[in-house]
Amino acid sequence: MKRIVLASSNRGKLAEFNALLAESGFEVITQASLGIGDAEETGLSFVENALLKARHASQASGLPALADDSGLCVQALDGAPGLYSARYAGEHGDSTANNAKLLQALDGLRAERRAAFFICALVLLRRADDPTPLIVEGRWHGHVLEAPSGTGGFGYDPLFLPDGQRVSAAELEPALKNRLSHRGQALARLHARLAELRD
């Protein structure tokens, strides 16, 4: 079995990745379990940040690395919070503050003006200096609710009503969310190409 380092310390992401990769045939280990800290996200796009994270984890571990960079893009806010989704309100990972700031920014806007999508750029590096990384993307469209609903998921999930659903992302069954989500879509696209890493 081939080992892959998952370049993330986000507990919500780790839980989703573990579920999504459970039948991949690869042993997925976290960078934290190897004593590897987070990379500095200095890229100007989701793909650039995912590459930075994957390269950092691969260099430190000597193993193939899988990384994603994801966020919520709101049309009425010119794509914000976008790259800064995790630190929209200032402190990294403060979901309560991020959600409150987003609601404030959209205050008074009708549902049809609250269109948004989650995006996930997913990068797989076979080695740190891999010149041909595997890069895929997933997008999950919907709109931002006027108030949080549900306690599942993480991040902006309580505020996101996916297209075609009657409940927020935080209220979806985990298996359904994993199939529909931006991260699930990206991983589905990557699955066929993962065979390139198999022994």
Residue, then its C-alpha position, 0 to 999 in steps of 0.5 A: m500500500k502506498r502512503i500519502v501525506l495529507a497536508s492539512s491540520n484542519r480537523g473538519k477537512l481531515a474527517e472528510f478526507n478520511a471518509l472520502l479516501a477510505e476505499s482508495g487503497f492508499e494509507v493516508i497519514t496526516q502531516a501532524s502525525l509526522g510533526i509537520g506544521d502548516a505551510e504559509e499560504t502566500g499564493l494568489s489562487f487556490v491552486e497556488n496555495a494547494l501546491l505550496k501546502a503539498r510541496h511543504a508536506s512532501q519535502a518534510s516527509g519524503l512522501p507523496a502529498l495531497a493538499d487542498d485549498s478551498g473557500l466560499c466565493v460570494q458573487a455579491l461580494d466580488g468573490a469574497p471571502g474567497l482565498y481568505s475564507a478561513r481568516y475572513a474575520g481576522e483570526h484563522g479558523d474562527s468559524t463563528a466570527n467568519n459567519a457573523k461577518l459574512l451575514q453582516a456583509l450580506d445584510g438586506l440582500r434578497a436570496e437571489r442576490r446571495a448566490a455563492f459557491f464553494i471551491c476546492a483545488l486539490v493537488l497531488l504531488r508524487r514527490a516534492d519536485d514533481p514537475t507534473p502535479l495532479i491538479v483537479e477542481g470541484r465547485w459546489h453551487g448554492h446560496v448564503l442563508e440569512a441565518p445559520s441552520g444546523t450543527g454538522g459540518f464546519g466552517y460556512d456549512p450552516l450558512f450554505l444552502p446547496d442548489g437542489q437541497r432543502v437543508s443547509a450543508a450543515e444539515l446534510e447526512p455526511a455521506l450525501k455531503n461528501r458526494l455532493s461537496h466541492r471536496g467530494q467532486a474534486l476527489a472523485r475526479l482525482h480517484a481515476r488518476l490515483a492509479e498512477l501512484r499505485d505500485 
